[in-house]
Protein backbone atom coordinates (compact mmCIF):
# COMPACT_ATOMS: atom_id res chain seq x y z
CA UNK A 1 0.00 0.00 0.00
CA UNK A 2 1.33 3.42 -0.94
CA UNK A 3 1.71 5.77 1.94
CA UNK A 4 1.37 9.46 1.42
CA UNK A 5 4.23 11.64 2.59
CA UNK A 6 3.49 13.04 6.04
CA UNK A 7 3.07 16.57 4.75
CA UNK A 8 0.83 15.75 1.77
CA UNK A 9 -2.37 16.90 3.50
CA UNK A 10 -0.60 20.11 4.44
CA UNK A 11 0.63 20.70 0.89
CA UNK A 12 -2.89 20.13 -0.47
CA UNK A 13 -4.25 22.55 2.07
CA UNK A 14 -1.69 25.24 1.26
CA UNK A 15 -1.65 24.66 -2.49
CA UNK A 16 -2.80 27.80 -4.28
CA UNK A 17 -6.22 27.39 -5.84
CA UNK A 18 -6.62 28.05 -9.52
CA UNK A 19 -8.34 31.36 -10.10
CA UNK A 20 -11.10 31.75 -12.67
CA UNK A 21 -9.67 33.06 -15.92
CA UNK A 22 -11.01 35.78 -18.17
CA UNK A 23 -9.49 36.21 -21.64
CA UNK A 24 -10.49 39.16 -23.79
CA UNK A 25 -9.76 39.69 -27.44
CA UNK A 26 -10.40 43.00 -29.21
CA UNK A 27 -12.21 42.52 -32.52
CA UNK A 28 -12.46 44.42 -35.77
CA UNK A 29 -15.86 44.79 -37.41
CA UNK A 30 -15.10 41.97 -39.87
CA UNK A 31 -13.90 39.64 -37.11
CA UNK A 32 -17.02 40.43 -35.08
CA UNK A 33 -19.24 39.46 -38.03
CA UNK A 34 -17.28 36.23 -38.57
CA UNK A 35 -17.54 35.23 -34.91
CA UNK A 36 -21.22 36.19 -34.83
CA UNK A 37 -21.97 33.89 -37.78
CA UNK A 38 -19.98 31.10 -36.13
CA UNK A 39 -21.56 31.46 -32.68
CA UNK A 40 -25.12 31.78 -34.03
CA UNK A 41 -24.83 28.13 -35.11
CA UNK A 42 -24.57 27.20 -31.42
CA UNK A 43 -27.90 28.90 -30.55
CA UNK A 44 -26.55 31.40 -28.03
CA UNK A 45 -28.45 33.52 -25.54
CA UNK A 46 -29.01 36.86 -27.29
CA UNK A 47 -29.28 40.11 -25.33
CA UNK A 48 -29.20 43.01 -27.76
CA UNK A 49 -25.84 42.86 -29.51
CA UNK A 50 -24.37 40.53 -26.85
CA UNK A 51 -24.20 36.77 -27.52
CA UNK A 52 -23.54 34.35 -24.65
CA UNK A 53 -22.76 30.67 -24.99
CA UNK A 54 -22.54 28.58 -21.85
CA UNK A 55 -20.24 25.58 -22.21
CA UNK A 56 -19.63 22.80 -19.71
CA UNK A 57 -16.21 24.22 -18.87
CA UNK A 58 -16.66 27.94 -19.52
CA UNK A 59 -18.60 30.79 -21.07
CA UNK A 60 -18.09 32.66 -24.34
CA UNK A 61 -19.42 36.22 -24.66
CA UNK A 62 -19.36 38.22 -27.87
CA UNK A 63 -20.01 41.95 -27.95
CA UNK A 64 -19.47 44.53 -30.70
CA UNK A 65 -15.77 45.07 -30.08
CA UNK A 66 -14.65 42.27 -27.77
CA UNK A 67 -14.74 38.49 -27.39
CA UNK A 68 -14.57 37.24 -23.78
CA UNK A 69 -13.86 33.70 -22.65
CA UNK A 70 -14.46 32.87 -18.98
CA UNK A 71 -13.37 29.51 -17.57
CA UNK A 72 -12.35 27.84 -14.32
CA UNK A 73 -8.64 28.26 -15.13
CA UNK A 74 -6.40 29.88 -17.74
CA UNK A 75 -5.54 26.62 -19.51
CA UNK A 76 -9.21 25.85 -20.15
CA UNK A 77 -9.94 29.42 -21.29
CA UNK A 78 -7.04 29.29 -23.75
CA UNK A 79 -8.27 25.95 -25.09
CA UNK A 80 -11.77 27.35 -25.68
CA UNK A 81 -10.35 30.42 -27.44
CA UNK A 82 -8.01 28.28 -29.56
CA UNK A 83 -10.90 26.03 -30.61
CA UNK A 84 -12.97 29.07 -31.60
CA UNK A 85 -10.13 30.26 -33.82
CA UNK A 86 -9.87 26.83 -35.45
CA UNK A 87 -13.64 26.41 -35.92
CA UNK A 88 -13.59 29.80 -37.62
CA UNK A 89 -11.43 28.22 -40.37
CA UNK A 90 -13.01 26.29 -43.27
CA UNK A 91 -14.20 22.79 -42.22
CA UNK A 92 -11.65 21.14 -44.53
CA UNK A 93 -8.91 22.32 -42.12
CA UNK A 94 -10.62 21.08 -38.92
CA UNK A 95 -9.17 17.55 -38.91
CA UNK A 96 -5.67 19.06 -38.89
CA UNK A 97 -6.52 20.59 -35.51
CA UNK A 98 -8.18 17.44 -34.15
CA UNK A 99 -11.68 18.88 -34.51
CA UNK A 100 -14.69 17.25 -36.08
CA UNK A 101 -18.05 18.21 -37.45
CA UNK A 102 -21.23 16.36 -38.25
CA UNK A 103 -23.76 16.63 -41.02
CA UNK A 104 -27.36 16.20 -39.93
CA UNK A 105 -29.74 14.64 -42.38
CA UNK A 106 -33.39 15.52 -42.37
CA UNK A 107 -35.72 14.14 -45.00
CA UNK A 108 -32.88 13.53 -47.44
CA UNK A 109 -31.37 17.01 -47.21
CA UNK A 110 -28.00 17.86 -45.78
CA UNK A 111 -27.83 20.98 -43.65
C-alpha positions as CSV (number, residue, x, y, z in Angstrom):
1,X,0.0,0.0,0.0
2,X,1.3,3.4,-0.9
3,X,1.7,5.8,1.9
4,X,1.4,9.5,1.4
5,X,4.2,11.6,2.6
6,X,3.5,13.0,6.0
7,X,3.1,16.6,4.8
8,X,0.8,15.8,1.8
9,X,-2.4,16.9,3.5
10,X,-0.6,20.1,4.4
11,X,0.6,20.7,0.9
12,X,-2.9,20.1,-0.5
13,X,-4.3,22.6,2.1
14,X,-1.7,25.2,1.3
15,X,-1.6,24.7,-2.5
16,X,-2.8,27.8,-4.3
17,X,-6.2,27.4,-5.8
18,X,-6.6,28.1,-9.5
19,X,-8.3,31.4,-10.1
20,X,-11.1,31.7,-12.7
21,X,-9.7,33.1,-15.9
22,X,-11.0,35.8,-18.2
23,X,-9.5,36.2,-21.6
24,X,-10.5,39.2,-23.8
25,X,-9.8,39.7,-27.4
26,X,-10.4,43.0,-29.2
27,X,-12.2,42.5,-32.5
28,X,-12.5,44.4,-35.8
29,X,-15.9,44.8,-37.4
30,X,-15.1,42.0,-39.9
31,X,-13.9,39.6,-37.1
32,X,-17.0,40.4,-35.1
33,X,-19.2,39.5,-38.0
34,X,-17.3,36.2,-38.6
35,X,-17.5,35.2,-34.9
36,X,-21.2,36.2,-34.8
37,X,-22.0,33.9,-37.8
38,X,-20.0,31.1,-36.1
39,X,-21.6,31.5,-32.7
40,X,-25.1,31.8,-34.0
41,X,-24.8,28.1,-35.1
42,X,-24.6,27.2,-31.4
43,X,-27.9,28.9,-30.6
44,X,-26.5,31.4,-28.0
45,X,-28.5,33.5,-25.5
46,X,-29.0,36.9,-27.3
47,X,-29.3,40.1,-25.3
48,X,-29.2,43.0,-27.8
49,X,-25.8,42.9,-29.5
50,X,-24.4,40.5,-26.9
51,X,-24.2,36.8,-27.5
52,X,-23.5,34.4,-24.7
53,X,-22.8,30.7,-25.0
54,X,-22.5,28.6,-21.8
55,X,-20.2,25.6,-22.2
56,X,-19.6,22.8,-19.7
57,X,-16.2,24.2,-18.9
58,X,-16.7,27.9,-19.5
59,X,-18.6,30.8,-21.1
60,X,-18.1,32.7,-24.3
61,X,-19.4,36.2,-24.7
62,X,-19.4,38.2,-27.9
63,X,-20.0,42.0,-28.0
64,X,-19.5,44.5,-30.7
65,X,-15.8,45.1,-30.1
66,X,-14.7,42.3,-27.8
67,X,-14.7,38.5,-27.4
68,X,-14.6,37.2,-23.8
69,X,-13.9,33.7,-22.7
70,X,-14.5,32.9,-19.0
71,X,-13.4,29.5,-17.6
72,X,-12.3,27.8,-14.3
73,X,-8.6,28.3,-15.1
74,X,-6.4,29.9,-17.7
75,X,-5.5,26.6,-19.5
76,X,-9.2,25.8,-20.2
77,X,-9.9,29.4,-21.3
78,X,-7.0,29.3,-23.8
79,X,-8.3,26.0,-25.1
80,X,-11.8,27.3,-25.7
81,X,-10.4,30.4,-27.4
82,X,-8.0,28.3,-29.6
83,X,-10.9,26.0,-30.6
84,X,-13.0,29.1,-31.6
85,X,-10.1,30.3,-33.8
86,X,-9.9,26.8,-35.4
87,X,-13.6,26.4,-35.9
88,X,-13.6,29.8,-37.6
89,X,-11.4,28.2,-40.4
90,X,-13.0,26.3,-43.3
91,X,-14.2,22.8,-42.2
92,X,-11.6,21.1,-44.5
93,X,-8.9,22.3,-42.1
94,X,-10.6,21.1,-38.9
95,X,-9.2,17.6,-38.9
96,X,-5.7,19.1,-38.9
97,X,-6.5,20.6,-35.5
98,X,-8.2,17.4,-34.2
99,X,-11.7,18.9,-34.5
100,X,-14.7,17.3,-36.1
101,X,-18.0,18.2,-37.5
102,X,-21.2,16.4,-38.2
103,X,-23.8,16.6,-41.0
104,X,-27.4,16.2,-39.9
105,X,-29.7,14.6,-42.4
106,X,-33.4,15.5,-42.4
107,X,-35.7,14.1,-45.0
108,X,-32.9,13.5,-47.4
109,X,-31.4,17.0,-47.2
110,X,-28.0,17.9,-45.8
111,X,-27.8,21.0,-43.7
